[in-house]
C-alpha cells in the first residue's frame, strides 16, 4: 500500500508546474557561482516575487549567488537589488593596489555591502529575516566551508572574492576566497534529501561548464526533491561589460517566469 501511495504521489508531482511544485512544500533556494552572475540571479528573484511563489525557507548562495541571495535574505526586495546593480559603475568597486594576492583591495566592495546591510540593521548572518548560508573556500585547509553564523558582510564578500581579482578575506581567523573554487552550486550546504530550487550559472571556463552533449538544457532537474534551472543564453557580464547587466537580468526574469509555468 505504501509503495502504491508513493507512486501516486510521484506521478502527481510529475504533472505539476514548477510554480505548483515550489508552492507545495517548503524549499531552499540555491544560487550558484558565476562571476558577475548576480544580475541573472536578481532576475530570478524578480520572477519569484512577481509570480507570488512563497518565499524559500532558507537561501544558499555561492559567489555571485552569495551577493544576490545574501542581500535578498537580509530583507532587500529584488527590485531594490536591481536598482543597486543597474546603478553600479566600475569605479564603485575598482580599487587596485599593490598586487598582494589580488588586483583589487576590496575596500570599496566592503564599504558598499556595509552601507546596504547597515541600513537594514542586519549585521550578523543570524539577523537575516530569511535564514542564509554562504559557501566559501578556505585556503589554509584547502576545503570548502559553509558559513551560517558570524558577520554577514564579510561572509558575503569572502564568497565573492574571485582569486587573483580580489585579495583573500580574513574572516573569523581563516583566509577565505570565492566559494566557487570548490563548489559552484552550493551542494556543500544542502542535505541530500532537502527540497531545493537551484539556479545554476553556465561556466565560461573551457575546462568546466554545465553541459549535456555540448548543449545546455534550461531544466536539468533530477529526483523528486531537486529542481535545477540553467538559462543558456544570458549575455556575458564583467567589470568591463557592465552595460550588459540589465539585459542579463531581464532575460533571466523572463526565462524564469516561463520556467515557473512549465510542467515538471
ChimeraX attribute file (.defattr): number of C-alpha atoms within 10 A of each C-alpha:
attribute: neighborCount
match mode: 1-to-1
recipient: residues
	/A:1	6
	/A:2	7
	/A:3	8
	/A:4	9
	/A:5	10
	/A:6	11
	/A:7	12
	/A:8	12
	/A:9	12
	/A:10	13
	/A:11	11
	/A:12	10
	/A:13	17
	/A:14	14
	/A:15	13
	/A:16	16
	/A:17	16
	/A:18	23
	/A:19	21
	/A:20	17
	/A:21	22
	/A:22	23
	/A:23	15
	/A:24	12
	/A:25	11
	/A:26	15
	/A:27	21
	/A:28	21
	/A:29	22
	/A:30	29
	/A:31	33
	/A:32	30
	/A:33	31
	/A:34	24
	/A:35	21
	/A:36	20
	/A:37	28
	/A:38	28
	/A:39	29
	/A:40	30
	/A:41	30
	/A:42	32
	/A:43	29
	/A:44	25
	/A:45	26
	/A:46	24
	/A:47	23
	/A:48	21
	/A:49	15
	/A:50	12
	/A:51	14
	/A:52	10
	/A:53	16
	/A:54	15
	/A:55	18
	/A:56	20
	/A:57	15
	/A:58	19
	/A:59	25
	/A:60	30
	/A:61	33
	/A:62	34
	/A:63	35
	/A:64	32
	/A:65	38
	/A:66	34
	/A:67	29
	/A:68	28
	/A:69	32
	/A:70	29
	/A:71	25
	/A:72	22
	/A:73	25
	/A:74	24
	/A:75	17
	/A:76	18
	/A:77	16
	/A:78	23
	/A:79	15
	/A:80	14
	/A:81	22
	/A:82	22
	/A:83	12
	/A:84	12
	/A:85	18
	/A:86	15
	/A:87	10
	/A:88	15
	/A:89	13
	/A:90	12
	/A:91	9
	/A:92	12
	/A:93	18
	/A:94	17
	/A:95	15
	/A:96	14
	/A:97	12
	/A:98	9
	/A:99	13
	/A:100	12
	/A:101	13
	/A:102	18
	/A:103	17
	/A:104	22
	/A:105	22
	/A:106	22
	/A:107	15
	/A:108	15
	/A:109	18
	/A:110	16
	/A:111	13
	/A:112	15
	/A:113	18
	/A:114	18
	/A:115	11
	/A:116	17
	/A:117	20
	/A:118	12
	/A:119	9
	/A:120	14
	/A:121	13
	/A:122	21
	/A:123	18
	/A:124	17
	/A:125	25
	/A:126	17
	/A:127	19
	/A:128	21
	/A:129	14
	/A:130	19
	/A:131	18
	/A:132	28
	/A:133	28
	/A:134	33
	/A:135	36
	/A:136	34
	/A:137	25
	/A:138	23
	/A:139	13
	/A:140	9
	/A:141	11
	/A:142	11
	/A:143	14
	/A:144	22
	/A:145	19
	/A:146	20
	/A:147	19
	/A:148	18
	/A:149	14
	/A:150	15
	/A:151	17
	/A:152	27
	/A:153	25
	/A:154	21
	/A:155	28
	/A:156	31
	/A:157	27
	/A:158	31
	/A:159	31
	/A:160	32
	/A:161	26
	/A:162	22
	/A:163	15
	/A:164	14
	/A:165	15
	/A:166	26
	/A:167	23
	/A:168	27
	/A:169	22
	/A:170	14
	/A:171	15
	/A:172	11
	/A:173	7
	/A:174	14
	/A:175	17
	/A:176	30
	/A:177	27
	/A:178	30
	/A:179	33
	/A:180	26
	/A:181	20
	/A:182	17
	/A:183	21
	/A:184	25
	/A:185	25
	/A:186	28
	/A:187	15
	/A:188	17
	/A:189	21
	/A:190	16
	/A:191	9
	/A:192	11
	/A:193	10
	/A:194	12
	/A:195	20
	/A:196	25
	/A:197	22
	/A:198	23
	/A:199	24
	/A:200	25
	/A:201	26
	/A:202	21
	/A:203	15
	/A:204	12
	/A:205	8
	/A:206	6
	/A:207	6
	/A:208	9
	/A:209	13
	/A:210	18
	/A:211	14
	/A:212	9
	/A:213	6
	/A:214	8
	/A:215	9
	/A:216	16
	/A:217	15
	/A:218	16
	/A:219	15
	/A:220	16
	/A:221	16
	/A:222	9
	/A:223	9
	/A:224	15
	/A:225	14
	/A:226	18
	/A:227	20
	/A:228	16
	/A:229	19
	/A:230	22
	/A:231	19
	/A:232	17
	/A:233	13
	/A:234	20
	/A:235	17
	/A:236	16
	/A:237	21
	/A:238	14
	/A:239	14
	/A:240	9
	/A:241	12
	/A:242	19
	/A:243	15
	/A:244	16
	/A:245	24
	/A:246	21
	/A:247	18
	/A:248	22
	/A:249	26
	/A:250	19
	/A:251	19
	/A:252	27
	/A:253	23
	/A:254	14
	/A:255	21
	/A:256	25
	/A:257	19
	/A:258	13
	/A:259	19
	/A:260	19
	/A:261	14
	/A:262	15
	/A:263	14
	/A:264	18
